[in-house]
């Protein structure tokens, strides 16, 4: 059995004042994933 390919992504974003740092990053990643075409989402996240 082979080792699956991996992808590491570093996310940096400006955090709006008064917002917890981690929440802004999670929201950014959620929005980015949602914006990907289905075929790209499958490549990155599997089925």
N, CA, C and O atoms as CSV, one atom per row, in Angstrom:
chain,resi,resn,atom,element,x,y,z
A,1,UNK,N,N,0.859,-1.187,0.000
A,1,UNK,CA,C,0.000,0.000,0.000
A,1,UNK,C,C,0.892,1.232,0.000
A,1,UNK,O,O,1.803,1.354,0.819
A,2,UNK,N,N,0.619,2.142,-0.926
A,2,UNK,CA,C,1.421,3.354,-1.027
A,2,UNK,C,C,0.986,4.423,-0.050
A,2,UNK,O,O,-0.079,4.339,0.562
A,3,UNK,N,N,1.811,5.402,0.079
A,3,UNK,CA,C,1.486,6.550,0.929
A,3,UNK,C,C,0.739,7.559,0.068
A,3,UNK,O,O,1.216,7.914,-1.010
A,4,UNK,N,N,-0.422,8.030,0.517
A,4,UNK,CA,C,-1.186,8.986,-0.295
A,4,UNK,C,C,-0.450,10.318,-0.405
A,4,UNK,O,O,0.326,10.696,0.474
A,5,UNK,N,N,-0.711,11.016,-1.500
A,5,UNK,CA,C,-0.149,12.359,-1.644
A,5,UNK,C,C,-0.727,13.253,-0.564
A,5,UNK,O,O,-1.823,13.012,-0.058
A,6,UNK,N,N,0.018,14.280,-0.221
A,6,UNK,CA,C,-0.426,15.217,0.814
A,6,UNK,C,C,-0.325,16.637,0.295
A,6,UNK,O,O,0.438,16.924,-0.627
A,7,UNK,N,N,-1.086,17.503,0.885
A,7,UNK,CA,C,-1.060,18.910,0.562
A,7,UNK,C,C,-1.120,19.675,1.877
A,7,UNK,O,O,-2.009,19.449,2.698
A,8,UNK,N,N,-0.168,20.582,2.068
A,8,UNK,CA,C,-0.196,21.422,3.256
A,8,UNK,C,C,-0.409,22.857,2.787
A,8,UNK,O,O,0.263,23.327,1.869
A,9,UNK,N,N,-1.332,23.533,3.415
A,9,UNK,CA,C,-1.637,24.905,3.048
A,9,UNK,C,C,-1.493,25.768,4.288
A,9,UNK,O,O,-2.024,25.453,5.353
A,10,UNK,N,N,-0.771,26.850,4.130
A,10,UNK,CA,C,-0.671,27.808,5.228
A,10,UNK,C,C,-1.644,28.936,4.932
A,10,UNK,O,O,-1.653,29.486,3.831
A,11,UNK,N,N,-2.453,29.276,5.909
A,11,UNK,CA,C,-3.461,30.319,5.729
A,11,UNK,C,C,-3.084,31.518,6.592
A,11,UNK,O,O,-2.904,31.405,7.804
A,12,UNK,N,N,-2.972,32.648,5.944
A,12,UNK,CA,C,-2.747,33.907,6.645
A,12,UNK,C,C,-3.833,34.875,6.196
A,12,UNK,O,O,-4.129,34.975,5.005
A,13,UNK,N,N,-4.410,35.569,7.126
A,13,UNK,CA,C,-5.413,36.561,6.760
A,13,UNK,C,C,-5.455,37.654,7.810
A,13,UNK,O,O,-5.006,37.468,8.941
A,14,UNK,N,N,-5.994,38.776,7.427
A,14,UNK,CA,C,-6.177,39.871,8.378
A,14,UNK,C,C,-7.419,39.573,9.195
A,14,UNK,O,O,-8.463,39.204,8.658
A,15,UNK,N,N,-7.290,39.739,10.482
A,15,UNK,CA,C,-8.408,39.458,11.374
A,15,UNK,C,C,-9.099,40.782,11.714
A,15,UNK,O,O,-8.477,41.702,12.245
A,16,UNK,N,N,-10.386,40.860,11.401
A,16,UNK,CA,C,-11.114,42.087,11.746
A,16,UNK,C,C,-11.075,42.337,13.260
A,16,UNK,O,O,-11.111,41.397,14.053
A,17,UNK,N,N,-11.003,43.583,13.638
A,17,UNK,CA,C,-10.941,43.945,15.047
A,17,UNK,C,C,-12.146,43.390,15.806
A,17,UNK,O,O,-13.275,43.447,15.319
A,18,UNK,N,N,-11.900,42.863,16.980
A,18,UNK,CA,C,-12.959,42.325,17.818
A,18,UNK,C,C,-13.343,40.889,17.496
A,18,UNK,O,O,-14.311,40.368,18.051
A,19,UNK,N,N,-12.600,40.249,16.613
A,19,UNK,CA,C,-12.909,38.874,16.224
A,19,UNK,C,C,-11.814,37.922,16.693
A,19,UNK,O,O,-10.634,38.257,16.583
A,20,UNK,N,N,-12.163,36.755,17.209
A,20,UNK,CA,C,-11.125,35.804,17.607
A,20,UNK,C,C,-10.289,35.394,16.392
A,20,UNK,O,O,-10.831,35.136,15.317
A,21,UNK,N,N,-8.972,35.336,16.567
A,21,UNK,CA,C,-8.064,35.013,15.463
A,21,UNK,C,C,-8.437,33.719,14.753
A,21,UNK,O,O,-8.553,33.706,13.527
A,22,UNK,N,N,-8.623,32.658,15.477
A,22,UNK,CA,C,-8.852,31.342,14.885
A,22,UNK,C,C,-10.139,31.314,14.061
A,22,UNK,O,O,-10.188,30.672,13.012
A,23,UNK,N,N,-11.155,31.986,14.517
A,23,UNK,CA,C,-12.441,31.973,13.807
A,23,UNK,C,C,-12.312,32.603,12.429
A,23,UNK,O,O,-12.923,32.118,11.477
A,24,UNK,N,N,-11.539,33.665,12.300
A,24,UNK,CA,C,-11.364,34.314,10.996
A,24,UNK,C,C,-10.681,33.359,10.023
A,24,UNK,O,O,-11.051,33.303,8.850
A,25,UNK,N,N,-9.687,32.606,10.496
A,25,UNK,CA,C,-8.988,31.658,9.632
A,25,UNK,C,C,-9.914,30.517,9.207
A,25,UNK,O,O,-9.920,30.120,8.042
A,26,UNK,N,N,-10.685,29.998,10.143
A,26,UNK,CA,C,-11.605,28.907,9.802
A,26,UNK,C,C,-12.650,29.369,8.797
A,26,UNK,O,O,-12.994,28.629,7.875
A,27,UNK,N,N,-13.154,30.576,8.965
A,27,UNK,CA,C,-14.143,31.111,8.021
A,27,UNK,C,C,-13.516,31.280,6.633
A,27,UNK,O,O,-14.142,30.954,5.624
A,28,UNK,N,N,-12.278,31.789,6.584
A,28,UNK,CA,C,-11.593,31.957,5.303
A,28,UNK,C,C,-11.443,30.615,4.591
A,28,UNK,O,O,-11.723,30.512,3.397
A,29,UNK,N,N,-11.001,29.582,5.320
A,29,UNK,CA,C,-10.798,28.262,4.711
A,29,UNK,C,C,-12.131,27.681,4.242
A,29,UNK,O,O,-12.206,27.121,3.148
A,30,UNK,N,N,-13.172,27.805,5.043
A,30,UNK,CA,C,-14.511,27.325,4.650
A,30,UNK,C,C,-14.968,27.994,3.359
A,30,UNK,O,O,-15.454,27.328,2.446
A,31,UNK,N,N,-14.808,29.323,3.288
A,31,UNK,CA,C,-15.229,30.065,2.094
A,31,UNK,C,C,-14.394,29.673,0.880
A,31,UNK,O,O,-14.922,29.546,-0.224
A,32,UNK,N,N,-13.095,29.482,1.082
A,32,UNK,CA,C,-12.204,29.098,-0.019
A,32,UNK,C,C,-12.597,27.723,-0.568
A,32,UNK,O,O,-12.699,27.539,-1.780
A,33,UNK,N,N,-12.816,26.767,0.326
A,33,UNK,CA,C,-13.209,25.422,-0.109
A,33,UNK,C,C,-14.548,25.479,-0.847
A,33,UNK,O,O,-14.721,24.819,-1.872
A,34,UNK,N,N,-15.485,26.258,-0.334
A,34,UNK,CA,C,-16.798,26.365,-0.975
A,34,UNK,C,C,-16.701,26.991,-2.369
A,34,UNK,O,O,-17.546,26.725,-3.223
A,35,UNK,N,N,-15.684,27.814,-2.604
A,35,UNK,CA,C,-15.552,28.477,-3.904
A,35,UNK,C,C,-14.892,27.599,-4.963
A,35,UNK,O,O,-14.915,27.939,-6.145
A,36,UNK,N,N,-14.305,26.472,-4.554
A,36,UNK,CA,C,-13.624,25.600,-5.511
A,36,UNK,C,C,-14.618,24.842,-6.377
A,36,UNK,O,O,-15.685,24.447,-5.906
A,37,UNK,N,N,-14.269,24.639,-7.646
A,37,UNK,CA,C,-15.102,23.766,-8.473
A,37,UNK,C,C,-15.117,22.349,-7.875
A,37,UNK,O,O,-14.143,21.933,-7.247
A,38,UNK,N,N,-16.190,21.631,-8.064
A,38,UNK,CA,C,-16.349,20.290,-7.471
A,38,UNK,C,C,-15.157,19.381,-7.770
A,38,UNK,O,O,-14.684,18.675,-6.879
A,39,UNK,N,N,-14.663,19.389,-9.017
A,39,UNK,CA,C,-13.549,18.495,-9.380
A,39,UNK,C,C,-12.297,18.818,-8.573
A,39,UNK,O,O,-11.544,17.907,-8.226
A,40,UNK,N,N,-12.058,20.077,-8.271
A,40,UNK,CA,C,-10.896,20.457,-7.468
A,40,UNK,C,C,-11.094,20.097,-5.999
A,40,UNK,O,O,-10.153,19.684,-5.323
A,41,UNK,N,N,-12.323,20.256,-5.510
A,41,UNK,CA,C,-12.620,19.878,-4.116
A,41,UNK,C,C,-12.367,18.402,-3.901
A,41,UNK,O,O,-11.833,18.010,-2.864
A,42,UNK,N,N,-12.747,17.567,-4.876
A,42,UNK,CA,C,-12.546,16.120,-4.767
A,42,UNK,C,C,-11.055,15.796,-4.719
A,42,UNK,O,O,-10.628,14.928,-3.957
A,43,UNK,N,N,-10.264,16.493,-5.534
A,43,UNK,CA,C,-8.815,16.269,-5.529
A,43,UNK,C,C,-8.222,16.615,-4.175
A,43,UNK,O,O,-7.391,15.874,-3.650
A,44,UNK,N,N,-8.644,17.737,-3.607
A,44,UNK,CA,C,-8.073,18.195,-2.349
A,44,UNK,C,C,-8.606,17.453,-1.126
A,44,UNK,O,O,-7.853,17.159,-0.199
A,45,UNK,N,N,-9.897,17.152,-1.124
A,45,UNK,CA,C,-10.529,16.622,0.078
A,45,UNK,C,C,-11.006,15.186,-0.032
A,45,UNK,O,O,-11.407,14.590,0.968
A,46,UNK,N,N,-10.970,14.624,-1.225
A,46,UNK,CA,C,-11.502,13.281,-1.407
A,46,UNK,C,C,-13.003,13.332,-1.538
A,46,UNK,O,O,-13.600,14.405,-1.631
A,47,UNK,N,N,-13.601,12.173,-1.545
A,47,UNK,CA,C,-15.065,12.110,-1.681
A,47,UNK,C,C,-15.738,12.017,-0.352
A,47,UNK,O,O,-16.966,11.956,-0.285
